[in-house]
């Protein structure tokens, strides 16, 4: 299972230590999520929802490693989050 840091790094495509909506969109497109009639809309809404959910300071711009780690760990079962 990939570590949280590896997942964060995969999303942080410009390596500035923060994940933006544009980076989430870029990764989703690479994964083929934007195909189909409503694909682009799904990608945009998903990217916004991701940033809104993980942005701990509610700035709505991007997600830091600390914000990502904290939110992701709170979503995982205790035995997974600890490992």
N, CA, C and O atoms as a CHARMM CRD file, in Angstrom:
* protein
*
  332
    1    1 UNK  N      0.84600  -1.18400   0.00000 PROA 1      0.00000
    2    1 UNK  CA     0.00000   0.00000   0.00000 PROA 1      0.00000
    3    1 UNK  C      0.88800   1.24400   0.00000 PROA 1      0.00000
    4    1 UNK  O      1.81900   1.34200   0.80000 PROA 1      0.00000
    5    2 UNK  N      0.60900   2.17700  -0.88000 PROA 2      0.00000
    6    2 UNK  CA     1.43300   3.40200  -0.90200 PROA 2      0.00000
    7    2 UNK  C      1.28000   4.17500   0.40800 PROA 2      0.00000
    8    2 UNK  O      0.20300   4.21200   1.00300 PROA 2      0.00000
    9    3 UNK  N      2.34700   4.77000   0.82800 PROA 3      0.00000
   10    3 UNK  CA     2.26600   5.58900   2.02900 PROA 3      0.00000
   11    3 UNK  C      1.55100   6.90000   1.70800 PROA 3      0.00000
   12    3 UNK  O      1.44600   7.30100   0.54800 PROA 3      0.00000
   13    4 UNK  N      1.07000   7.54500   2.74200 PROA 4      0.00000
   14    4 UNK  CA     0.39600   8.82900   2.54100 PROA 4      0.00000
   15    4 UNK  C      1.32100   9.83200   1.87100 PROA 4      0.00000
   16    4 UNK  O      0.88300  10.61100   1.02500 PROA 4      0.00000
   17    5 UNK  N      2.59300   9.81900   2.24200 PROA 5      0.00000
   18    5 UNK  CA     3.55000  10.76400   1.65400 PROA 5      0.00000
   19    5 UNK  C      3.71300  10.50300   0.16100 PROA 5      0.00000
   20    5 UNK  O      3.82100  11.44700  -0.62200 PROA 5      0.00000
   21    6 UNK  N      3.73100   9.23600  -0.24200 PROA 6      0.00000
   22    6 UNK  CA     3.84800   8.91700  -1.66800 PROA 6      0.00000
   23    6 UNK  C      2.61300   9.38600  -2.43100 PROA 6      0.00000
   24    6 UNK  O      2.71600   9.90000  -3.54500 PROA 6      0.00000
   25    7 UNK  N      1.45100   9.20400  -1.81800 PROA 7      0.00000
   26    7 UNK  CA     0.22100   9.67600  -2.45800 PROA 7      0.00000
   27    7 UNK  C      0.26000  11.19600  -2.58400 PROA 7      0.00000
   28    7 UNK  O     -0.06500  11.74500  -3.63700 PROA 7      0.00000
   29    8 UNK  N      0.65500  11.86800  -1.51500 PROA 8      0.00000
   30    8 UNK  CA     0.75700  13.33000  -1.54800 PROA 8      0.00000
   31    8 UNK  C      1.71900  13.76000  -2.65800 PROA 8      0.00000
   32    8 UNK  O      1.39900  14.64900  -3.44700 PROA 8      0.00000
   33    9 UNK  N      2.87100  13.14400  -2.71700 PROA 9      0.00000
   34    9 UNK  CA     3.86900  13.51300  -3.73000 PROA 9      0.00000
   35    9 UNK  C      3.36600  13.26500  -5.14900 PROA 9      0.00000
   36    9 UNK  O      3.70500  14.01000  -6.06800 PROA 9      0.00000
   37   10 UNK  N      2.57100  12.23400  -5.32600 PROA 10     0.00000
   38   10 UNK  CA     2.02200  11.94800  -6.65100 PROA 10     0.00000
   39   10 UNK  C      1.05200  13.05400  -7.08200 PROA 10     0.00000
   40   10 UNK  O      0.96600  13.39000  -8.26300 PROA 10     0.00000
   41   11 UNK  N      0.32900  13.61200  -6.11500 PROA 11     0.00000
   42   11 UNK  CA    -0.60900  14.69300  -6.42000 PROA 11     0.00000
   43   11 UNK  C      0.07700  16.05500  -6.54100 PROA 11     0.00000
   44   11 UNK  O     -0.39200  16.92900  -7.27100 PROA 11     0.00000
   45   12 UNK  N      1.17900  16.22900  -5.82900 PROA 12     0.00000
   46   12 UNK  CA     1.92300  17.50200  -5.84800 PROA 12     0.00000
   47   12 UNK  C      2.85300  17.50500  -7.05600 PROA 12     0.00000
   48   12 UNK  O      4.06500  17.33900  -6.91700 PROA 12     0.00000
   49   13 UNK  N      2.28400  17.69500  -8.23300 PROA 13     0.00000
   50   13 UNK  CA     3.03700  17.53100  -9.47100 PROA 13     0.00000
   51   13 UNK  C      4.12500  18.58100  -9.67800 PROA 13     0.00000
   52   13 UNK  O      5.11300  18.30800 -10.35900 PROA 13     0.00000
   53   14 UNK  N      3.96900  19.76400  -9.11300 PROA 14     0.00000
   54   14 UNK  CA     5.00100  20.79500  -9.30100 PROA 14     0.00000
   55   14 UNK  C      6.00700  20.81500  -8.14600 PROA 14     0.00000
   56   14 UNK  O      6.92400  21.63700  -8.13100 PROA 14     0.00000
   57   15 UNK  N      5.83300  19.91300  -7.18800 PROA 15     0.00000
   58   15 UNK  CA     6.77200  19.71400  -6.07800 PROA 15     0.00000
   59   15 UNK  C      6.99700  20.96700  -5.22300 PROA 15     0.00000
   60   15 UNK  O      8.11000  21.22100  -4.76200 PROA 15     0.00000
   61   16 UNK  N      5.92800  21.74400  -5.01600 PROA 16     0.00000
   62   16 UNK  CA     6.06100  22.93900  -4.17000 PROA 16     0.00000
   63   16 UNK  C      5.58300  22.68700  -2.74000 PROA 16     0.00000
   64   16 UNK  O      5.55200  23.60500  -1.92000 PROA 16     0.00000
   65   17 UNK  N      5.20900  21.43500  -2.44100 PROA 17     0.00000
   66   17 UNK  CA     4.77700  21.09400  -1.09800 PROA 17     0.00000
   67   17 UNK  C      3.31300  21.36500  -0.82500 PROA 17     0.00000
   68   17 UNK  O      2.87200  21.31400   0.32400 PROA 17     0.00000
   69   18 UNK  N      2.55800  21.65200  -1.87100 PROA 18     0.00000
   70   18 UNK  CA     1.12800  21.92200  -1.73100 PROA 18     0.00000
   71   18 UNK  C      0.40600  21.31700  -2.93400 PROA 18     0.00000
   72   18 UNK  O      0.96700  21.23400  -4.02600 PROA 18     0.00000
   73   19 UNK  N     -0.83700  20.89800  -2.72300 PROA 19     0.00000
   74   19 UNK  CA    -1.64400  20.33100  -3.80900 PROA 19     0.00000
   75   19 UNK  C     -2.74000  21.32900  -4.16100 PROA 19     0.00000
   76   19 UNK  O     -3.54400  21.70600  -3.30900 PROA 19     0.00000
   77   20 UNK  N     -2.76400  21.75000  -5.41400 PROA 20     0.00000
   78   20 UNK  CA    -3.77700  22.70100  -5.87800 PROA 20     0.00000
   79   20 UNK  C     -4.87800  21.96500  -6.64800 PROA 20     0.00000
   80   20 UNK  O     -4.72600  20.79600  -7.00400 PROA 20     0.00000
   81   21 UNK  N     -5.97100  22.65400  -6.89400 PROA 21     0.00000
   82   21 UNK  CA    -7.04500  22.08500  -7.71500 PROA 21     0.00000
   83   21 UNK  C     -6.51200  21.69300  -9.08900 PROA 21     0.00000
   84   21 UNK  O     -6.86600  20.64000  -9.61900 PROA 21     0.00000
   85   22 UNK  N     -5.66700  22.53500  -9.66200 PROA 22     0.00000
   86   22 UNK  CA    -5.11700  22.23900 -10.99400 PROA 22     0.00000
   87   22 UNK  C     -4.30000  20.95000 -10.99000 PROA 22     0.00000
   88   22 UNK  O     -4.33500  20.18600 -11.95500 PROA 22     0.00000
   89   23 UNK  N     -3.56800  20.71200  -9.91100 PROA 23     0.00000
   90   23 UNK  CA    -2.77900  19.48000  -9.83500 PROA 23     0.00000
   91   23 UNK  C     -3.68300  18.25800  -9.71100 PROA 23     0.00000
   92   23 UNK  O     -3.40800  17.22300 -10.31800 PROA 23     0.00000
   93   24 UNK  N     -4.75400  18.36600  -8.93400 PROA 24     0.00000
   94   24 UNK  CA    -5.70400  17.25100  -8.82000 PROA 24     0.00000
   95   24 UNK  C     -6.32800  16.98000 -10.18800 PROA 24     0.00000
   96   24 UNK  O     -6.47900  15.82600 -10.58900 PROA 24     0.00000
   97   25 UNK  N     -6.68600  18.03600 -10.89300 PROA 25     0.00000
   98   25 UNK  CA    -7.25100  17.87300 -12.24200 PROA 25     0.00000
   99   25 UNK  C     -6.25700  17.18400 -13.17300 PROA 25     0.00000
  100   25 UNK  O     -6.62800  16.29000 -13.93400 PROA 25     0.00000
  101   26 UNK  N     -5.00100  17.60000 -13.11000 PROA 26     0.00000
  102   26 UNK  CA    -3.96700  17.02700 -13.97300 PROA 26     0.00000
  103   26 UNK  C     -3.81300  15.52400 -13.71700 PROA 26     0.00000
  104   26 UNK  O     -3.73500  14.73800 -14.66100 PROA 26     0.00000
  105   27 UNK  N     -3.77200  15.13300 -12.46400 PROA 27     0.00000
  106   27 UNK  CA    -3.62800  13.71800 -12.12100 PROA 27     0.00000
  107   27 UNK  C     -4.86700  12.93900 -12.54900 PROA 27     0.00000
  108   27 UNK  O     -4.74800  11.82400 -13.05700 PROA 27     0.00000
  109   28 UNK  N     -6.04300  13.50400 -12.35200 PROA 28     0.00000
  110   28 UNK  CA    -7.28300  12.83400 -12.75700 PROA 28     0.00000
  111   28 UNK  C     -7.32000  12.63700 -14.26900 PROA 28     0.00000
  112   28 UNK  O     -7.72200  11.58000 -14.75600 PROA 28     0.00000
  113   29 UNK  N     -6.90200  13.65100 -15.00100 PROA 29     0.00000
  114   29 UNK  CA    -6.88600  13.53400 -16.47000 PROA 29     0.00000
  115   29 UNK  C     -5.91300  12.45700 -16.92900 PROA 29     0.00000
  116   29 UNK  O     -6.21300  11.68700 -17.84100 PROA 29     0.00000
  117   30 UNK  N     -4.74400  12.40700 -16.29000 PROA 30     0.00000
  118   30 UNK  CA    -3.76400  11.36600 -16.62400 PROA 30     0.00000
  119   30 UNK  C     -4.33200   9.97000 -16.38000 PROA 30     0.00000
  120   30 UNK  O     -3.98500   9.01500 -17.07400 PROA 30     0.00000
  121   31 UNK  N     -5.21100   9.87000 -15.38000 PROA 31     0.00000
  122   31 UNK  CA    -5.83100   8.58500 -15.05200 PROA 31     0.00000
  123   31 UNK  C     -7.03100   8.28400 -15.94600 PROA 31     0.00000
  124   31 UNK  O     -7.64000   7.22100 -15.82400 PROA 31     0.00000
  125   32 UNK  N     -7.37600   9.20700 -16.84300 PROA 32     0.00000
  126   32 UNK  CA    -8.47300   8.99300 -17.77700 PROA 32     0.00000
  127   32 UNK  C     -9.84600   9.33400 -17.24400 PROA 32     0.00000
  128   32 UNK  O    -10.85100   8.92900 -17.82800 PROA 32     0.00000
  129   33 UNK  N     -9.91200  10.06700 -16.15000 PROA 33     0.00000
  130   33 UNK  CA   -11.19500  10.40300 -15.53900 PROA 33     0.00000
  131   33 UNK  C    -11.98400  11.40400 -16.37900 PROA 33     0.00000
  132   33 UNK  O    -13.20700  11.47000 -16.25800 PROA 33     0.00000
  133   34 UNK  N    -11.32300  12.17600 -17.21700 PROA 34     0.00000
  134   34 UNK  CA   -12.02000  13.23100 -17.95700 PROA 34     0.00000
  135   34 UNK  C    -12.64000  12.75700 -19.26800 PROA 34     0.00000
  136   34 UNK  O    -13.09600  13.57200 -20.06900 PROA 34     0.00000
  137   35 UNK  N    -12.65900  11.44900 -19.48900 PROA 35     0.00000
  138   35 UNK  CA   -13.25300  10.96900 -20.73500 PROA 35     0.00000
  139   35 UNK  C    -14.77700  10.97200 -20.62100 PROA 35     0.00000
  140   35 UNK  O    -15.32900  10.97800 -19.52100 PROA 35     0.00000
  141   36 UNK  N    -15.43200  10.96700 -21.75300 PROA 36     0.00000
  142   36 UNK  CA   -16.88600  10.94100 -21.77100 PROA 36     0.00000
  143   36 UNK  C    -17.49300  12.33300 -21.79700 PROA 36     0.00000
  144   36 UNK  O    -16.79500  13.34200 -21.69900 PROA 36     0.00000
  145   37 UNK  N    -18.79800  12.35900 -21.93200 PROA 37     0.00000
  146   37 UNK  CA   -19.50900  13.61700 -22.11000 PROA 37     0.00000
  147   37 UNK  C    -19.34500  14.56900 -20.92700 PROA 37     0.00000
  148   37 UNK  O    -19.18400  15.77100 -21.13300 PROA 37     0.00000
  149   38 UNK  N    -19.38300  14.06700 -19.70900 PROA 38     0.00000
  150   38 UNK  CA   -19.32600  14.92700 -18.53800 PROA 38     0.00000
  151   38 UNK  C    -18.01000  14.79000 -17.78200 PROA 38     0.00000
  152   38 UNK  O    -17.90400  15.22100 -16.63400 PROA 38     0.00000
  153   39 UNK  N    -17.02000  14.20100 -18.41200 PROA 39     0.00000
  154   39 UNK  CA   -15.74500  13.95700 -17.75000 PROA 39     0.00000
  155   39 UNK  C    -15.07100  15.20500 -17.22600 PROA 39     0.00000
  156   39 UNK  O    -14.60300  15.22200 -16.08800 PROA 39     0.00000
  157   40 UNK  N    -15.01400  16.25200 -18.03500 PROA 40     0.00000
  158   40 UNK  CA   -14.37200  17.49500 -17.60500 PROA 40     0.00000
  159   40 UNK  C    -15.05400  18.11800 -16.40600 PROA 40     0.00000
  160   40 UNK  O    -14.39300  18.63900 -15.50800 PROA 40     0.00000
  161   41 UNK  N    -16.37500  18.06400 -16.38900 PROA 41     0.00000
  162   41 UNK  CA   -17.13600  18.59600 -15.26500 PROA 41     0.00000
  163   41 UNK  C    -16.87200  17.77900 -14.00500 PROA 41     0.00000
  164   41 UNK  O    -16.73600  18.33900 -12.91700 PROA 41     0.00000
  165   42 UNK  N    -16.79800  16.44700 -14.14900 PROA 42     0.00000
  166   42 UNK  CA   -16.50100  15.58200 -13.00900 PROA 42     0.00000
  167   42 UNK  C    -15.13500  15.90100 -12.42600 PROA 42     0.00000
  168   42 UNK  O    -14.97100  15.96200 -11.20700 PROA 42     0.00000
  169   43 UNK  N    -14.16300  16.10200 -13.29300 PROA 43     0.00000
  170   43 UNK  CA   -12.80500  16.40500 -12.83800 PROA 43     0.00000
  171   43 UNK  C    -12.78500  17.72300 -12.07100 PROA 43     0.00000
  172   43 UNK  O    -12.18500  17.80300 -10.99900 PROA 43     0.00000
  173   44 UNK  N    -13.42500  18.74300 -12.60100 PROA 44     0.00000
  174   44 UNK  CA   -13.44600  20.04800 -11.93100 PROA 44     0.00000
  175   44 UNK  C    -14.12100  19.98000 -10.56900 PROA 44     0.00000
  176   44 UNK  O    -13.60900  20.51800  -9.58700 PROA 44     0.00000
  177   45 UNK  N    -15.26600  19.31800 -10.51500 PROA 45     0.00000
  178   45 UNK  CA   -15.99500  19.21500  -9.25300 PROA 45     0.00000
  179   45 UNK  C    -15.22100  18.36700  -8.23800 PROA 45     0.00000
  180   45 UNK  O    -15.19000  18.68300  -7.04800 PROA 45     0.00000
  181   46 UNK  N    -14.60800  17.30300  -8.71600 PROA 46     0.00000
  182   46 UNK  CA   -13.82700  16.44100  -7.82500 PROA 46     0.00000
  183   46 UNK  C    -12.62600  17.18600  -7.26400 PROA 46     0.00000
  184   46 UNK  O    -12.33600  17.09000  -6.07100 PROA 46     0.00000
  185   47 UNK  N    -11.93100  17.92300  -8.10700 PROA 47     0.00000
  186   47 UNK  CA   -10.75300  18.67600  -7.66100 PROA 47     0.00000
  187   47 UNK  C    -11.14800  19.71500  -6.61200 PROA 47     0.00000
  188   47 UNK  O    -10.46600  19.87200  -5.60000 PROA 47     0.00000
  189   48 UNK  N    -12.23300  20.41000  -6.85300 PROA 48     0.00000
  190   48 UNK  CA   -12.69500  21.41200  -5.88300 PROA 48     0.00000
  191   48 UNK  C    -13.09900  20.74200  -4.57900 PROA 48     0.00000
  192   48 UNK  O    -12.75400  21.23100  -3.50300 PROA 48     0.00000
  193   49 UNK  N    -13.82300  19.63800  -4.65600 PROA 49     0.00000
  194   49 UNK  CA   -14.25400  18.92700  -3.45500 PROA 49     0.00000
  195   49 UNK  C    -13.05400  18.41300  -2.66800 PROA 49     0.00000
  196   49 UNK  O    -13.05600  18.44900  -1.43800 PROA 49     0.00000
  197   50 UNK  N    -12.02800  17.93400  -3.37300 PROA 50     0.00000
  198   50 UNK  CA   -10.81400  17.45100  -2.70800 PROA 50     0.00000
  199   50 UNK  C    -10.15900  18.57400  -1.91800 PROA 50     0.00000
  200   50 UNK  O     -9.85200  18.40700  -0.73800 PROA 50     0.00000
  201   51 UNK  N     -9.94400  19.71300  -2.56100 PROA 51     0.00000
  202   51 UNK  CA    -9.28800  20.83700  -1.88700 PROA 51     0.00000
  203   51 UNK  C    -10.15400  21.33500  -0.73100 PROA 51     0.00000
  204   51 UNK  O     -9.64200  21.61400   0.35300 PROA 51     0.00000
  205   52 UNK  N    -11.44900  21.44600  -0.95500 PROA 52     0.00000
  206   52 UNK  CA   -12.34600  21.89300   0.11900 PROA 52     0.00000
  207   52 UNK  C    -12.28300  20.95000   1.32200 PROA 52     0.00000
  208   52 UNK  O    -12.29700  21.40200   2.46600 PROA 52     0.00000
  209   53 UNK  N    -12.21400  19.65000   1.06800 PROA 53     0.00000
  210   53 UNK  CA   -12.21300  18.66300   2.15100 PROA 53     0.00000
  211   53 UNK  C    -10.89000  18.61900   2.90400 PROA 53     0.00000
  212   53 UNK  O    -10.88100  18.43500   4.12100 PROA 53     0.00000
  213   54 UNK  N     -9.77800  18.78600   2.20300 PROA 54     0.00000
  214   54 UNK  CA    -8.46800  18.61300   2.82000 PROA 54     0.00000
  215   54 UNK  C     -7.81000  19.91800   3.26400 PROA 54     0.00000
  216   54 UNK  O     -6.84500  19.88100   4.02700 PROA 54     0.00000
  217   55 UNK  N     -8.29600  21.04800   2.81700 PROA 55     0.00000
  218   55 UNK  CA    -7.69600  22.33500   3.16500 PROA 55     0.00000
  219   55 UNK  C     -8.08900  22.72000   4.58100 PROA 55     0.00000
  220   55 UNK  O     -9.17500  23.25400   4.80700 PROA 55     0.00000
  221   56 UNK  N     -7.21300  22.45000   5.52600 PROA 56     0.00000
  222   56 UNK  CA    -7.51000  22.65500   6.93800 PROA 56     0.00000
  223   56 UNK  C     -7.68100  24.09600   7.36300 PROA 56     0.00000
  224   56 UNK  O     -8.38900  24.37000   8.33200 PROA 56     0.00000
  225   57 UNK  N     -7.04800  25.02900   6.66100 PROA 57     0.00000
  226   57 UNK  CA    -7.18700  26.43700   7.05900 PROA 57     0.00000
  227   57 UNK  C     -8.30800  27.13300   6.29000 PROA 57     0.00000
  228   57 UNK  O     -8.48800  28.34600   6.39600 PROA 57     0.00000
  229   58 UNK  N     -9.05000  26.35800   5.52200 PROA 58     0.00000
  230   58 UNK  CA   -10.21500  26.84900   4.78300 PROA 58     0.00000
  231   58 UNK  C     -9.91300  27.99600   3.83100 PROA 58     0.00000
  232   58 UNK  O    -10.78900  28.80200   3.51900 PROA 58     0.00000
  233   59 UNK  N     -8.67200  28.06200   3.37500 PROA 59     0.00000
  234   59 UNK  CA    -8.32900  29.08900   2.39600 PROA 59     0.00000
  235   59 UNK  C     -8.88800  28.73300   1.02000 PROA 59     0.00000
  236   59 UNK  O     -9.09000  29.60900   0.18000 PROA 59     0.00000
  237   60 UNK  N     -9.13600  27.44300   0.79600 PROA 60     0.00000
  238   60 UNK  CA    -9.73500  26.99600  -0.45000 PROA 60     0.00000
  239   60 UNK  C     -8.82800  27.06400  -1.65300 PROA 60     0.00000
  240   60 UNK  O     -9.29100  26.96700  -2.78900 PROA 60     0.00000
  241   61 UNK  N     -7.52900  27.22900  -1.41600 PROA 61     0.00000
  242   61 UNK  CA    -6.60500  27.35500  -2.54100 PROA 61     0.00000
  243   61 UNK  C     -5.82300  26.08000  -2.78800 PROA 61     0.00000
  244   61 UNK  O     -5.73500  25.60600  -3.92100 PROA 61     0.00000
  245   62 UNK  N     -5.25300  25.52100  -1.72400 PROA 62     0.00000
  246   62 UNK  CA    -4.43400  24.33400  -1.88900 PROA 62     0.00000
  247   62 UNK  C     -4.30300  23.60300  -0.56500 PROA 62     0.00000
  248   62 UNK  O     -4.77600  24.07400   0.47000 PROA 62     0.00000
  249   63 UNK  N     -3.65300  22.44100  -0.61000 PROA 63     0.00000
  250   63 UNK  CA    -3.55600  21.56100   0.54300 PROA 63     0.00000
  251   63 UNK  C     -2.08800  21.31500   0.85700 PROA 63     0.00000
  252   63 UNK  O     -1.33100  20.86300  -0.00200 PROA 63     0.00000
  253   64 UNK  N     -1.69200  21.61200   2.07900 PROA 64     0.00000
  254   64 UNK  CA    -0.30800  21.35100   2.50200 PROA 64     0.00000
  255   64 UNK  C     -0.16900  19.89100   2.91800 PROA 64     0.00000
  256   64 UNK  O     -1.16500  19.18700   3.08800 PROA 64     0.00000
  257   65 UNK  N      1.07800  19.44100   3.08200 PROA 65     0.00000
  258   65 UNK  CA     1.33500  18.08600   3.54400 PROA 65     0.00000
  259   65 UNK  C      0.68700  17.86200   4.91300 PROA 65     0.00000
  260   65 UNK  O      0.06600  16.82200   5.13200 PROA 65     0.00000
  261   66 UNK  N      0.82100  18.80600   5.82500 PROA 66     0.00000
  262   66 UNK  CA     0.24900  18.65600   7.16500 PROA 66     0.00000
  263   66 UNK  C     -1.27700  18.52000   7.09800 PROA 66     0.00000
  264   66 UNK  O     -1.85800  17.69900   7.80800 PROA 66     0.00000
  265   67 UNK  N     -1.91700  19.31700   6.25200 PROA 67     0.00000
  266   67 UNK  CA    -3.36900  19.23800   6.09500 PROA 67     0.00000
  267   67 UNK  C     -3.76800  17.88200   5.51000 PROA 67     0.00000
  268   67 UNK  O     -4.69900  17.23500   5.98800 PROA 67     0.00000
  269   68 UNK  N     -3.04700  17.46800   4.47300 PROA 68     0.00000
  270   68 UNK  CA    -3.34400  16.19500   3.81500 PROA 68     0.00000
  271   68 UNK  C     -3.17900  15.02900   4.78900 PROA 68     0.00000
  272   68 UNK  O     -4.06100  14.17800   4.90600 PROA 68     0.00000
  273   69 UNK  N     -2.04900  14.99900   5.48300 PROA 69     0.00000
  274   69 UNK  CA    -1.75000  13.90900   6.41800 PROA 69     0.00000
  275   69 UNK  C     -2.80500  13.84700   7.52300 PROA 69     0.00000
  276   69 UNK  O     -3.31500  12.77200   7.84100 PROA 69     0.00000
  277   70 UNK  N     -3.12800  15.00000   8.10500 PROA 70     0.00000
  278   70 UNK  CA    -4.10300  15.03300   9.18800 PROA 70     0.00000
  279   70 UNK  C     -5.46900  14.53300   8.75600 PROA 70     0.00000
  280   70 UNK  O     -6.08100  13.72000   9.44700 PROA 70     0.00000
  281   71 UNK  N     -5.94600  15.00700   7.63200 PROA 71     0.00000
  282   71 UNK  CA    -7.27500  14.60400   7.14300 PROA 71     0.00000
  283   71 UNK  C     -7.26900  13.14700   6.70900 PROA 71     0.00000
  284   71 UNK  O     -8.19300  12.40100   7.03200 PROA 71     0.00000
  285   72 UNK  N     -6.24200  12.73400   5.98400 PROA 72     0.00000
  286   72 UNK  CA    -6.17800  11.35500   5.50600 PROA 72     0.00000
  287   72 UNK  C     -6.10700  10.38000   6.67400 PROA 72     0.00000
  288   72 UNK  O     -6.78300   9.35200   6.66000 PROA 72     0.00000
  289   73 UNK  N     -5.30400  10.68500   7.67800 PROA 73     0.00000
  290   73 UNK  CA    -5.20000   9.79700   8.83100 PROA 73     0.00000
  291   73 UNK  C     -6.51900   9.71300   9.57900 PROA 73     0.00000
  292   73 UNK  O     -6.85900   8.65700  10.11100 PROA 73     0.00000
  293   74 UNK  N     -7.26500  10.80400   9.62700 PROA 74     0.00000
  294   74 UNK  CA    -8.55000  10.78300  10.33300 PROA 74     0.00000
  295   74 UNK  C     -9.58200   9.94100   9.58700 PROA 74     0.00000
  296   74 UNK  O    -10.58500   9.53200  10.17200 PROA 74     0.00000
  297   75 UNK  N     -9.34800   9.68200   8.31200 PROA 75     0.00000
  298   75 UNK  CA   -10.28000   8.91200   7.49300 PROA 75     0.00000
  299   75 UNK  C     -9.96100   7.41400   7.49000 PROA 75     0.00000
  300   75 UNK  O    -10.80100   6.60200   7.09800 PROA 75     0.00000
  301   76 UNK  N     -8.76200   7.04800   7.92200 PROA 76     0.00000
  302   76 UNK  CA    -8.32700   5.65500   7.88100 PROA 76     0.00000
  303   76 UNK  C     -8.61300   4.94400   9.18900 PROA 76     0.00000
  304   76 UNK  O     -8.64400   5.57200  10.24700 PROA 76     0.00000
  305   77 UNK  N     -8.82300   3.63000   9.12200 PROA 77     0.00000
  306   77 UNK  CA    -8.91900   2.87200  10.37500 PROA 77     0.00000
  307   77 UNK  C     -7.62100   3.01200  11.18100 PROA 77     0.00000
  308   77 UNK  O     -6.54900   3.16300  10.59500 PROA 77     0.00000
  309   78 UNK  N     -7.70500   2.96600  12.48700 PROA 78     0.00000
  310   78 UNK  CA    -6.54700   3.18300  13.35200 PROA 78     0.00000
  311   78 UNK  C     -5.35400   2.30300  12.99500 PROA 78     0.00000
  312   78 UNK  O     -4.21800   2.77600  12.98500 PROA 78     0.00000
  313   79 UNK  N     -5.60100   1.02700  12.70300 PROA 79     0.00000
  314   79 UNK  CA    -4.48900   0.12600  12.41600 PROA 79     0.00000
  315   79 UNK  C     -3.77700   0.47100  11.10800 PROA 79     0.00000
  316   79 UNK  O     -2.59000   0.18300  10.96200 PROA 79     0.00000
  317   80 UNK  N     -4.46900   1.07100  10.17700 PROA 80     0.00000
  318   80 UNK  CA    -3.84700   1.49000   8.91400 PROA 80     0.00000
  319   80 UNK  C     -3.13500   2.81600   9.09400 PROA 80     0.00000
  320   80 UNK  O     -2.01200   2.97600   8.61600 PROA 80     0.00000
  321   81 UNK  N     -3.75000   3.76200   9.76300 PROA 81     0.00000
  322   81 UNK  CA    -3.16700   5.08300   9.96900 PROA 81     0.00000
  323   81 UNK  C     -1.87100   4.99900  10.76100 PROA 81     0.00000
  324   81 UNK  O     -0.95400   5.78500  10.52800 PROA 81     0.00000
  325   82 UNK  N     -1.78400   4.05600  11.69300 PROA 82     0.00000
  326   82 UNK  CA    -0.58500   3.91400  12.49800 PROA 82     0.00000
  327   82 UNK  C      0.56800   3.33100  11.71600 PROA 82     0.00000
  328   82 UNK  O      1.72900   3.59100  12.03500 PROA 82     0.00000
  329   83 UNK  N      0.26400   2.53900  10.68700 PROA 83     0.00000
  330   83 UNK  CA     1.32500   1.86100   9.92300 PROA 83     0.00000
  331   83 UNK  C      1.75700   2.68800   8.81800 PROA 83     0.00000
  332   83 UNK  O      2.64100   2.29200   8.05900 PROA 83     0.00000
